[in-house]
Amino acid sequence: MSSRRSRQSSVPRITDDQIIDLVSKLRQLLPEISQRRSEKASASKVLQETCNYIRNLHREVDDLSERLSQLLATIDADSPEAAIIRSLIM
């Protein structure tokens, strides 16, 4: 138990003000919440929406990657179009 306590004491504690500041920054980054300025979202709602937003971004990246792979499979690898696509993803 003492090793656990010593590890915990060496970890800097985050203050309530820091949490409030971080939640406020997340709130500004989330399109769903930042568009509804009149409604004050709770910290738990902001964290929940952040998780949902990140999941959606991951899905979107996967979808775009799949579409790009399909596009690359349909064009000639030596074509100017393929070179442009390769330069964009590098």
N, C-alpha and C positions, 0 to 999 in steps of 0.2 A: 503494500500500500504506500509506503513512503516514497518509492520511486515514482509512483503515479502522481503524488502530491508535488514532488519536486519538478516534474515535467509540467504540471499545470501552472505552477507558480512562475515558471520561466516564460510562459506564453503571455504576451501582452494582452491585457483585457481591453475589450472594445467598450467604449462608453455609450450611454443612451444617445447622446448628441451625435456621435459618429454613426450610429444605426439610423437615426432620423435623417441625417445628411445622405447616407447611402440609399435609403429607401426613396428619398426625394429625387436623387439622381436617376434611379431606376424608373421612377414614375415619369420623368421627362423623356426617357428613351422609348417608352412603350406607346405605340401609336394608339391603341385602344383607350388607354387611360389619359394620355396627353390631349386627346381630342375632346374629352369630356371634362373640361376645366371646372365646370360648376359643381361636379360631384367629387367629393373628397374620398378617395379610395383608402381603405385601411392598409396597414403595412402587410398584413397577411394576404390581402387581395392583390397588392402590388407584387409580392413574391410569387403568388400563384400565377398571375398573368405573365410574369417574367419567365417562369418555367414553360408555360404554354407557348409563349412567343419563341423561345429558344427551340422547343420541339418543332414548331412550325417552320422555323428557319432551316433546321436540319432536314426536314422533309422536302422543303423547296430546293435545297442544295442537291439532295439525292435525285430529285426529279430532273433538275437542270443537267446534272451529270449524265443521267440516263439519256436525256434528249440529245445532249452533245455527242455521246457515244454513238447513238443512232445516226445522227447527222454525219459524223466522221465516217461511219460505215458505208454511207451512200455516195460519198464523193471520192474521186481519185486522190490517192495519198500524195501524189506529186503535183496536184493542181494548186494554183495560186490561192484558191479558197481554203484549202487544207492548210497551207502555210500561214494564212492569216489567223485561222482558228488556233493552230498550234502556238502562234506567237501570243495570242490573247490568254491562253491557259498556262503559259510558262511563267 
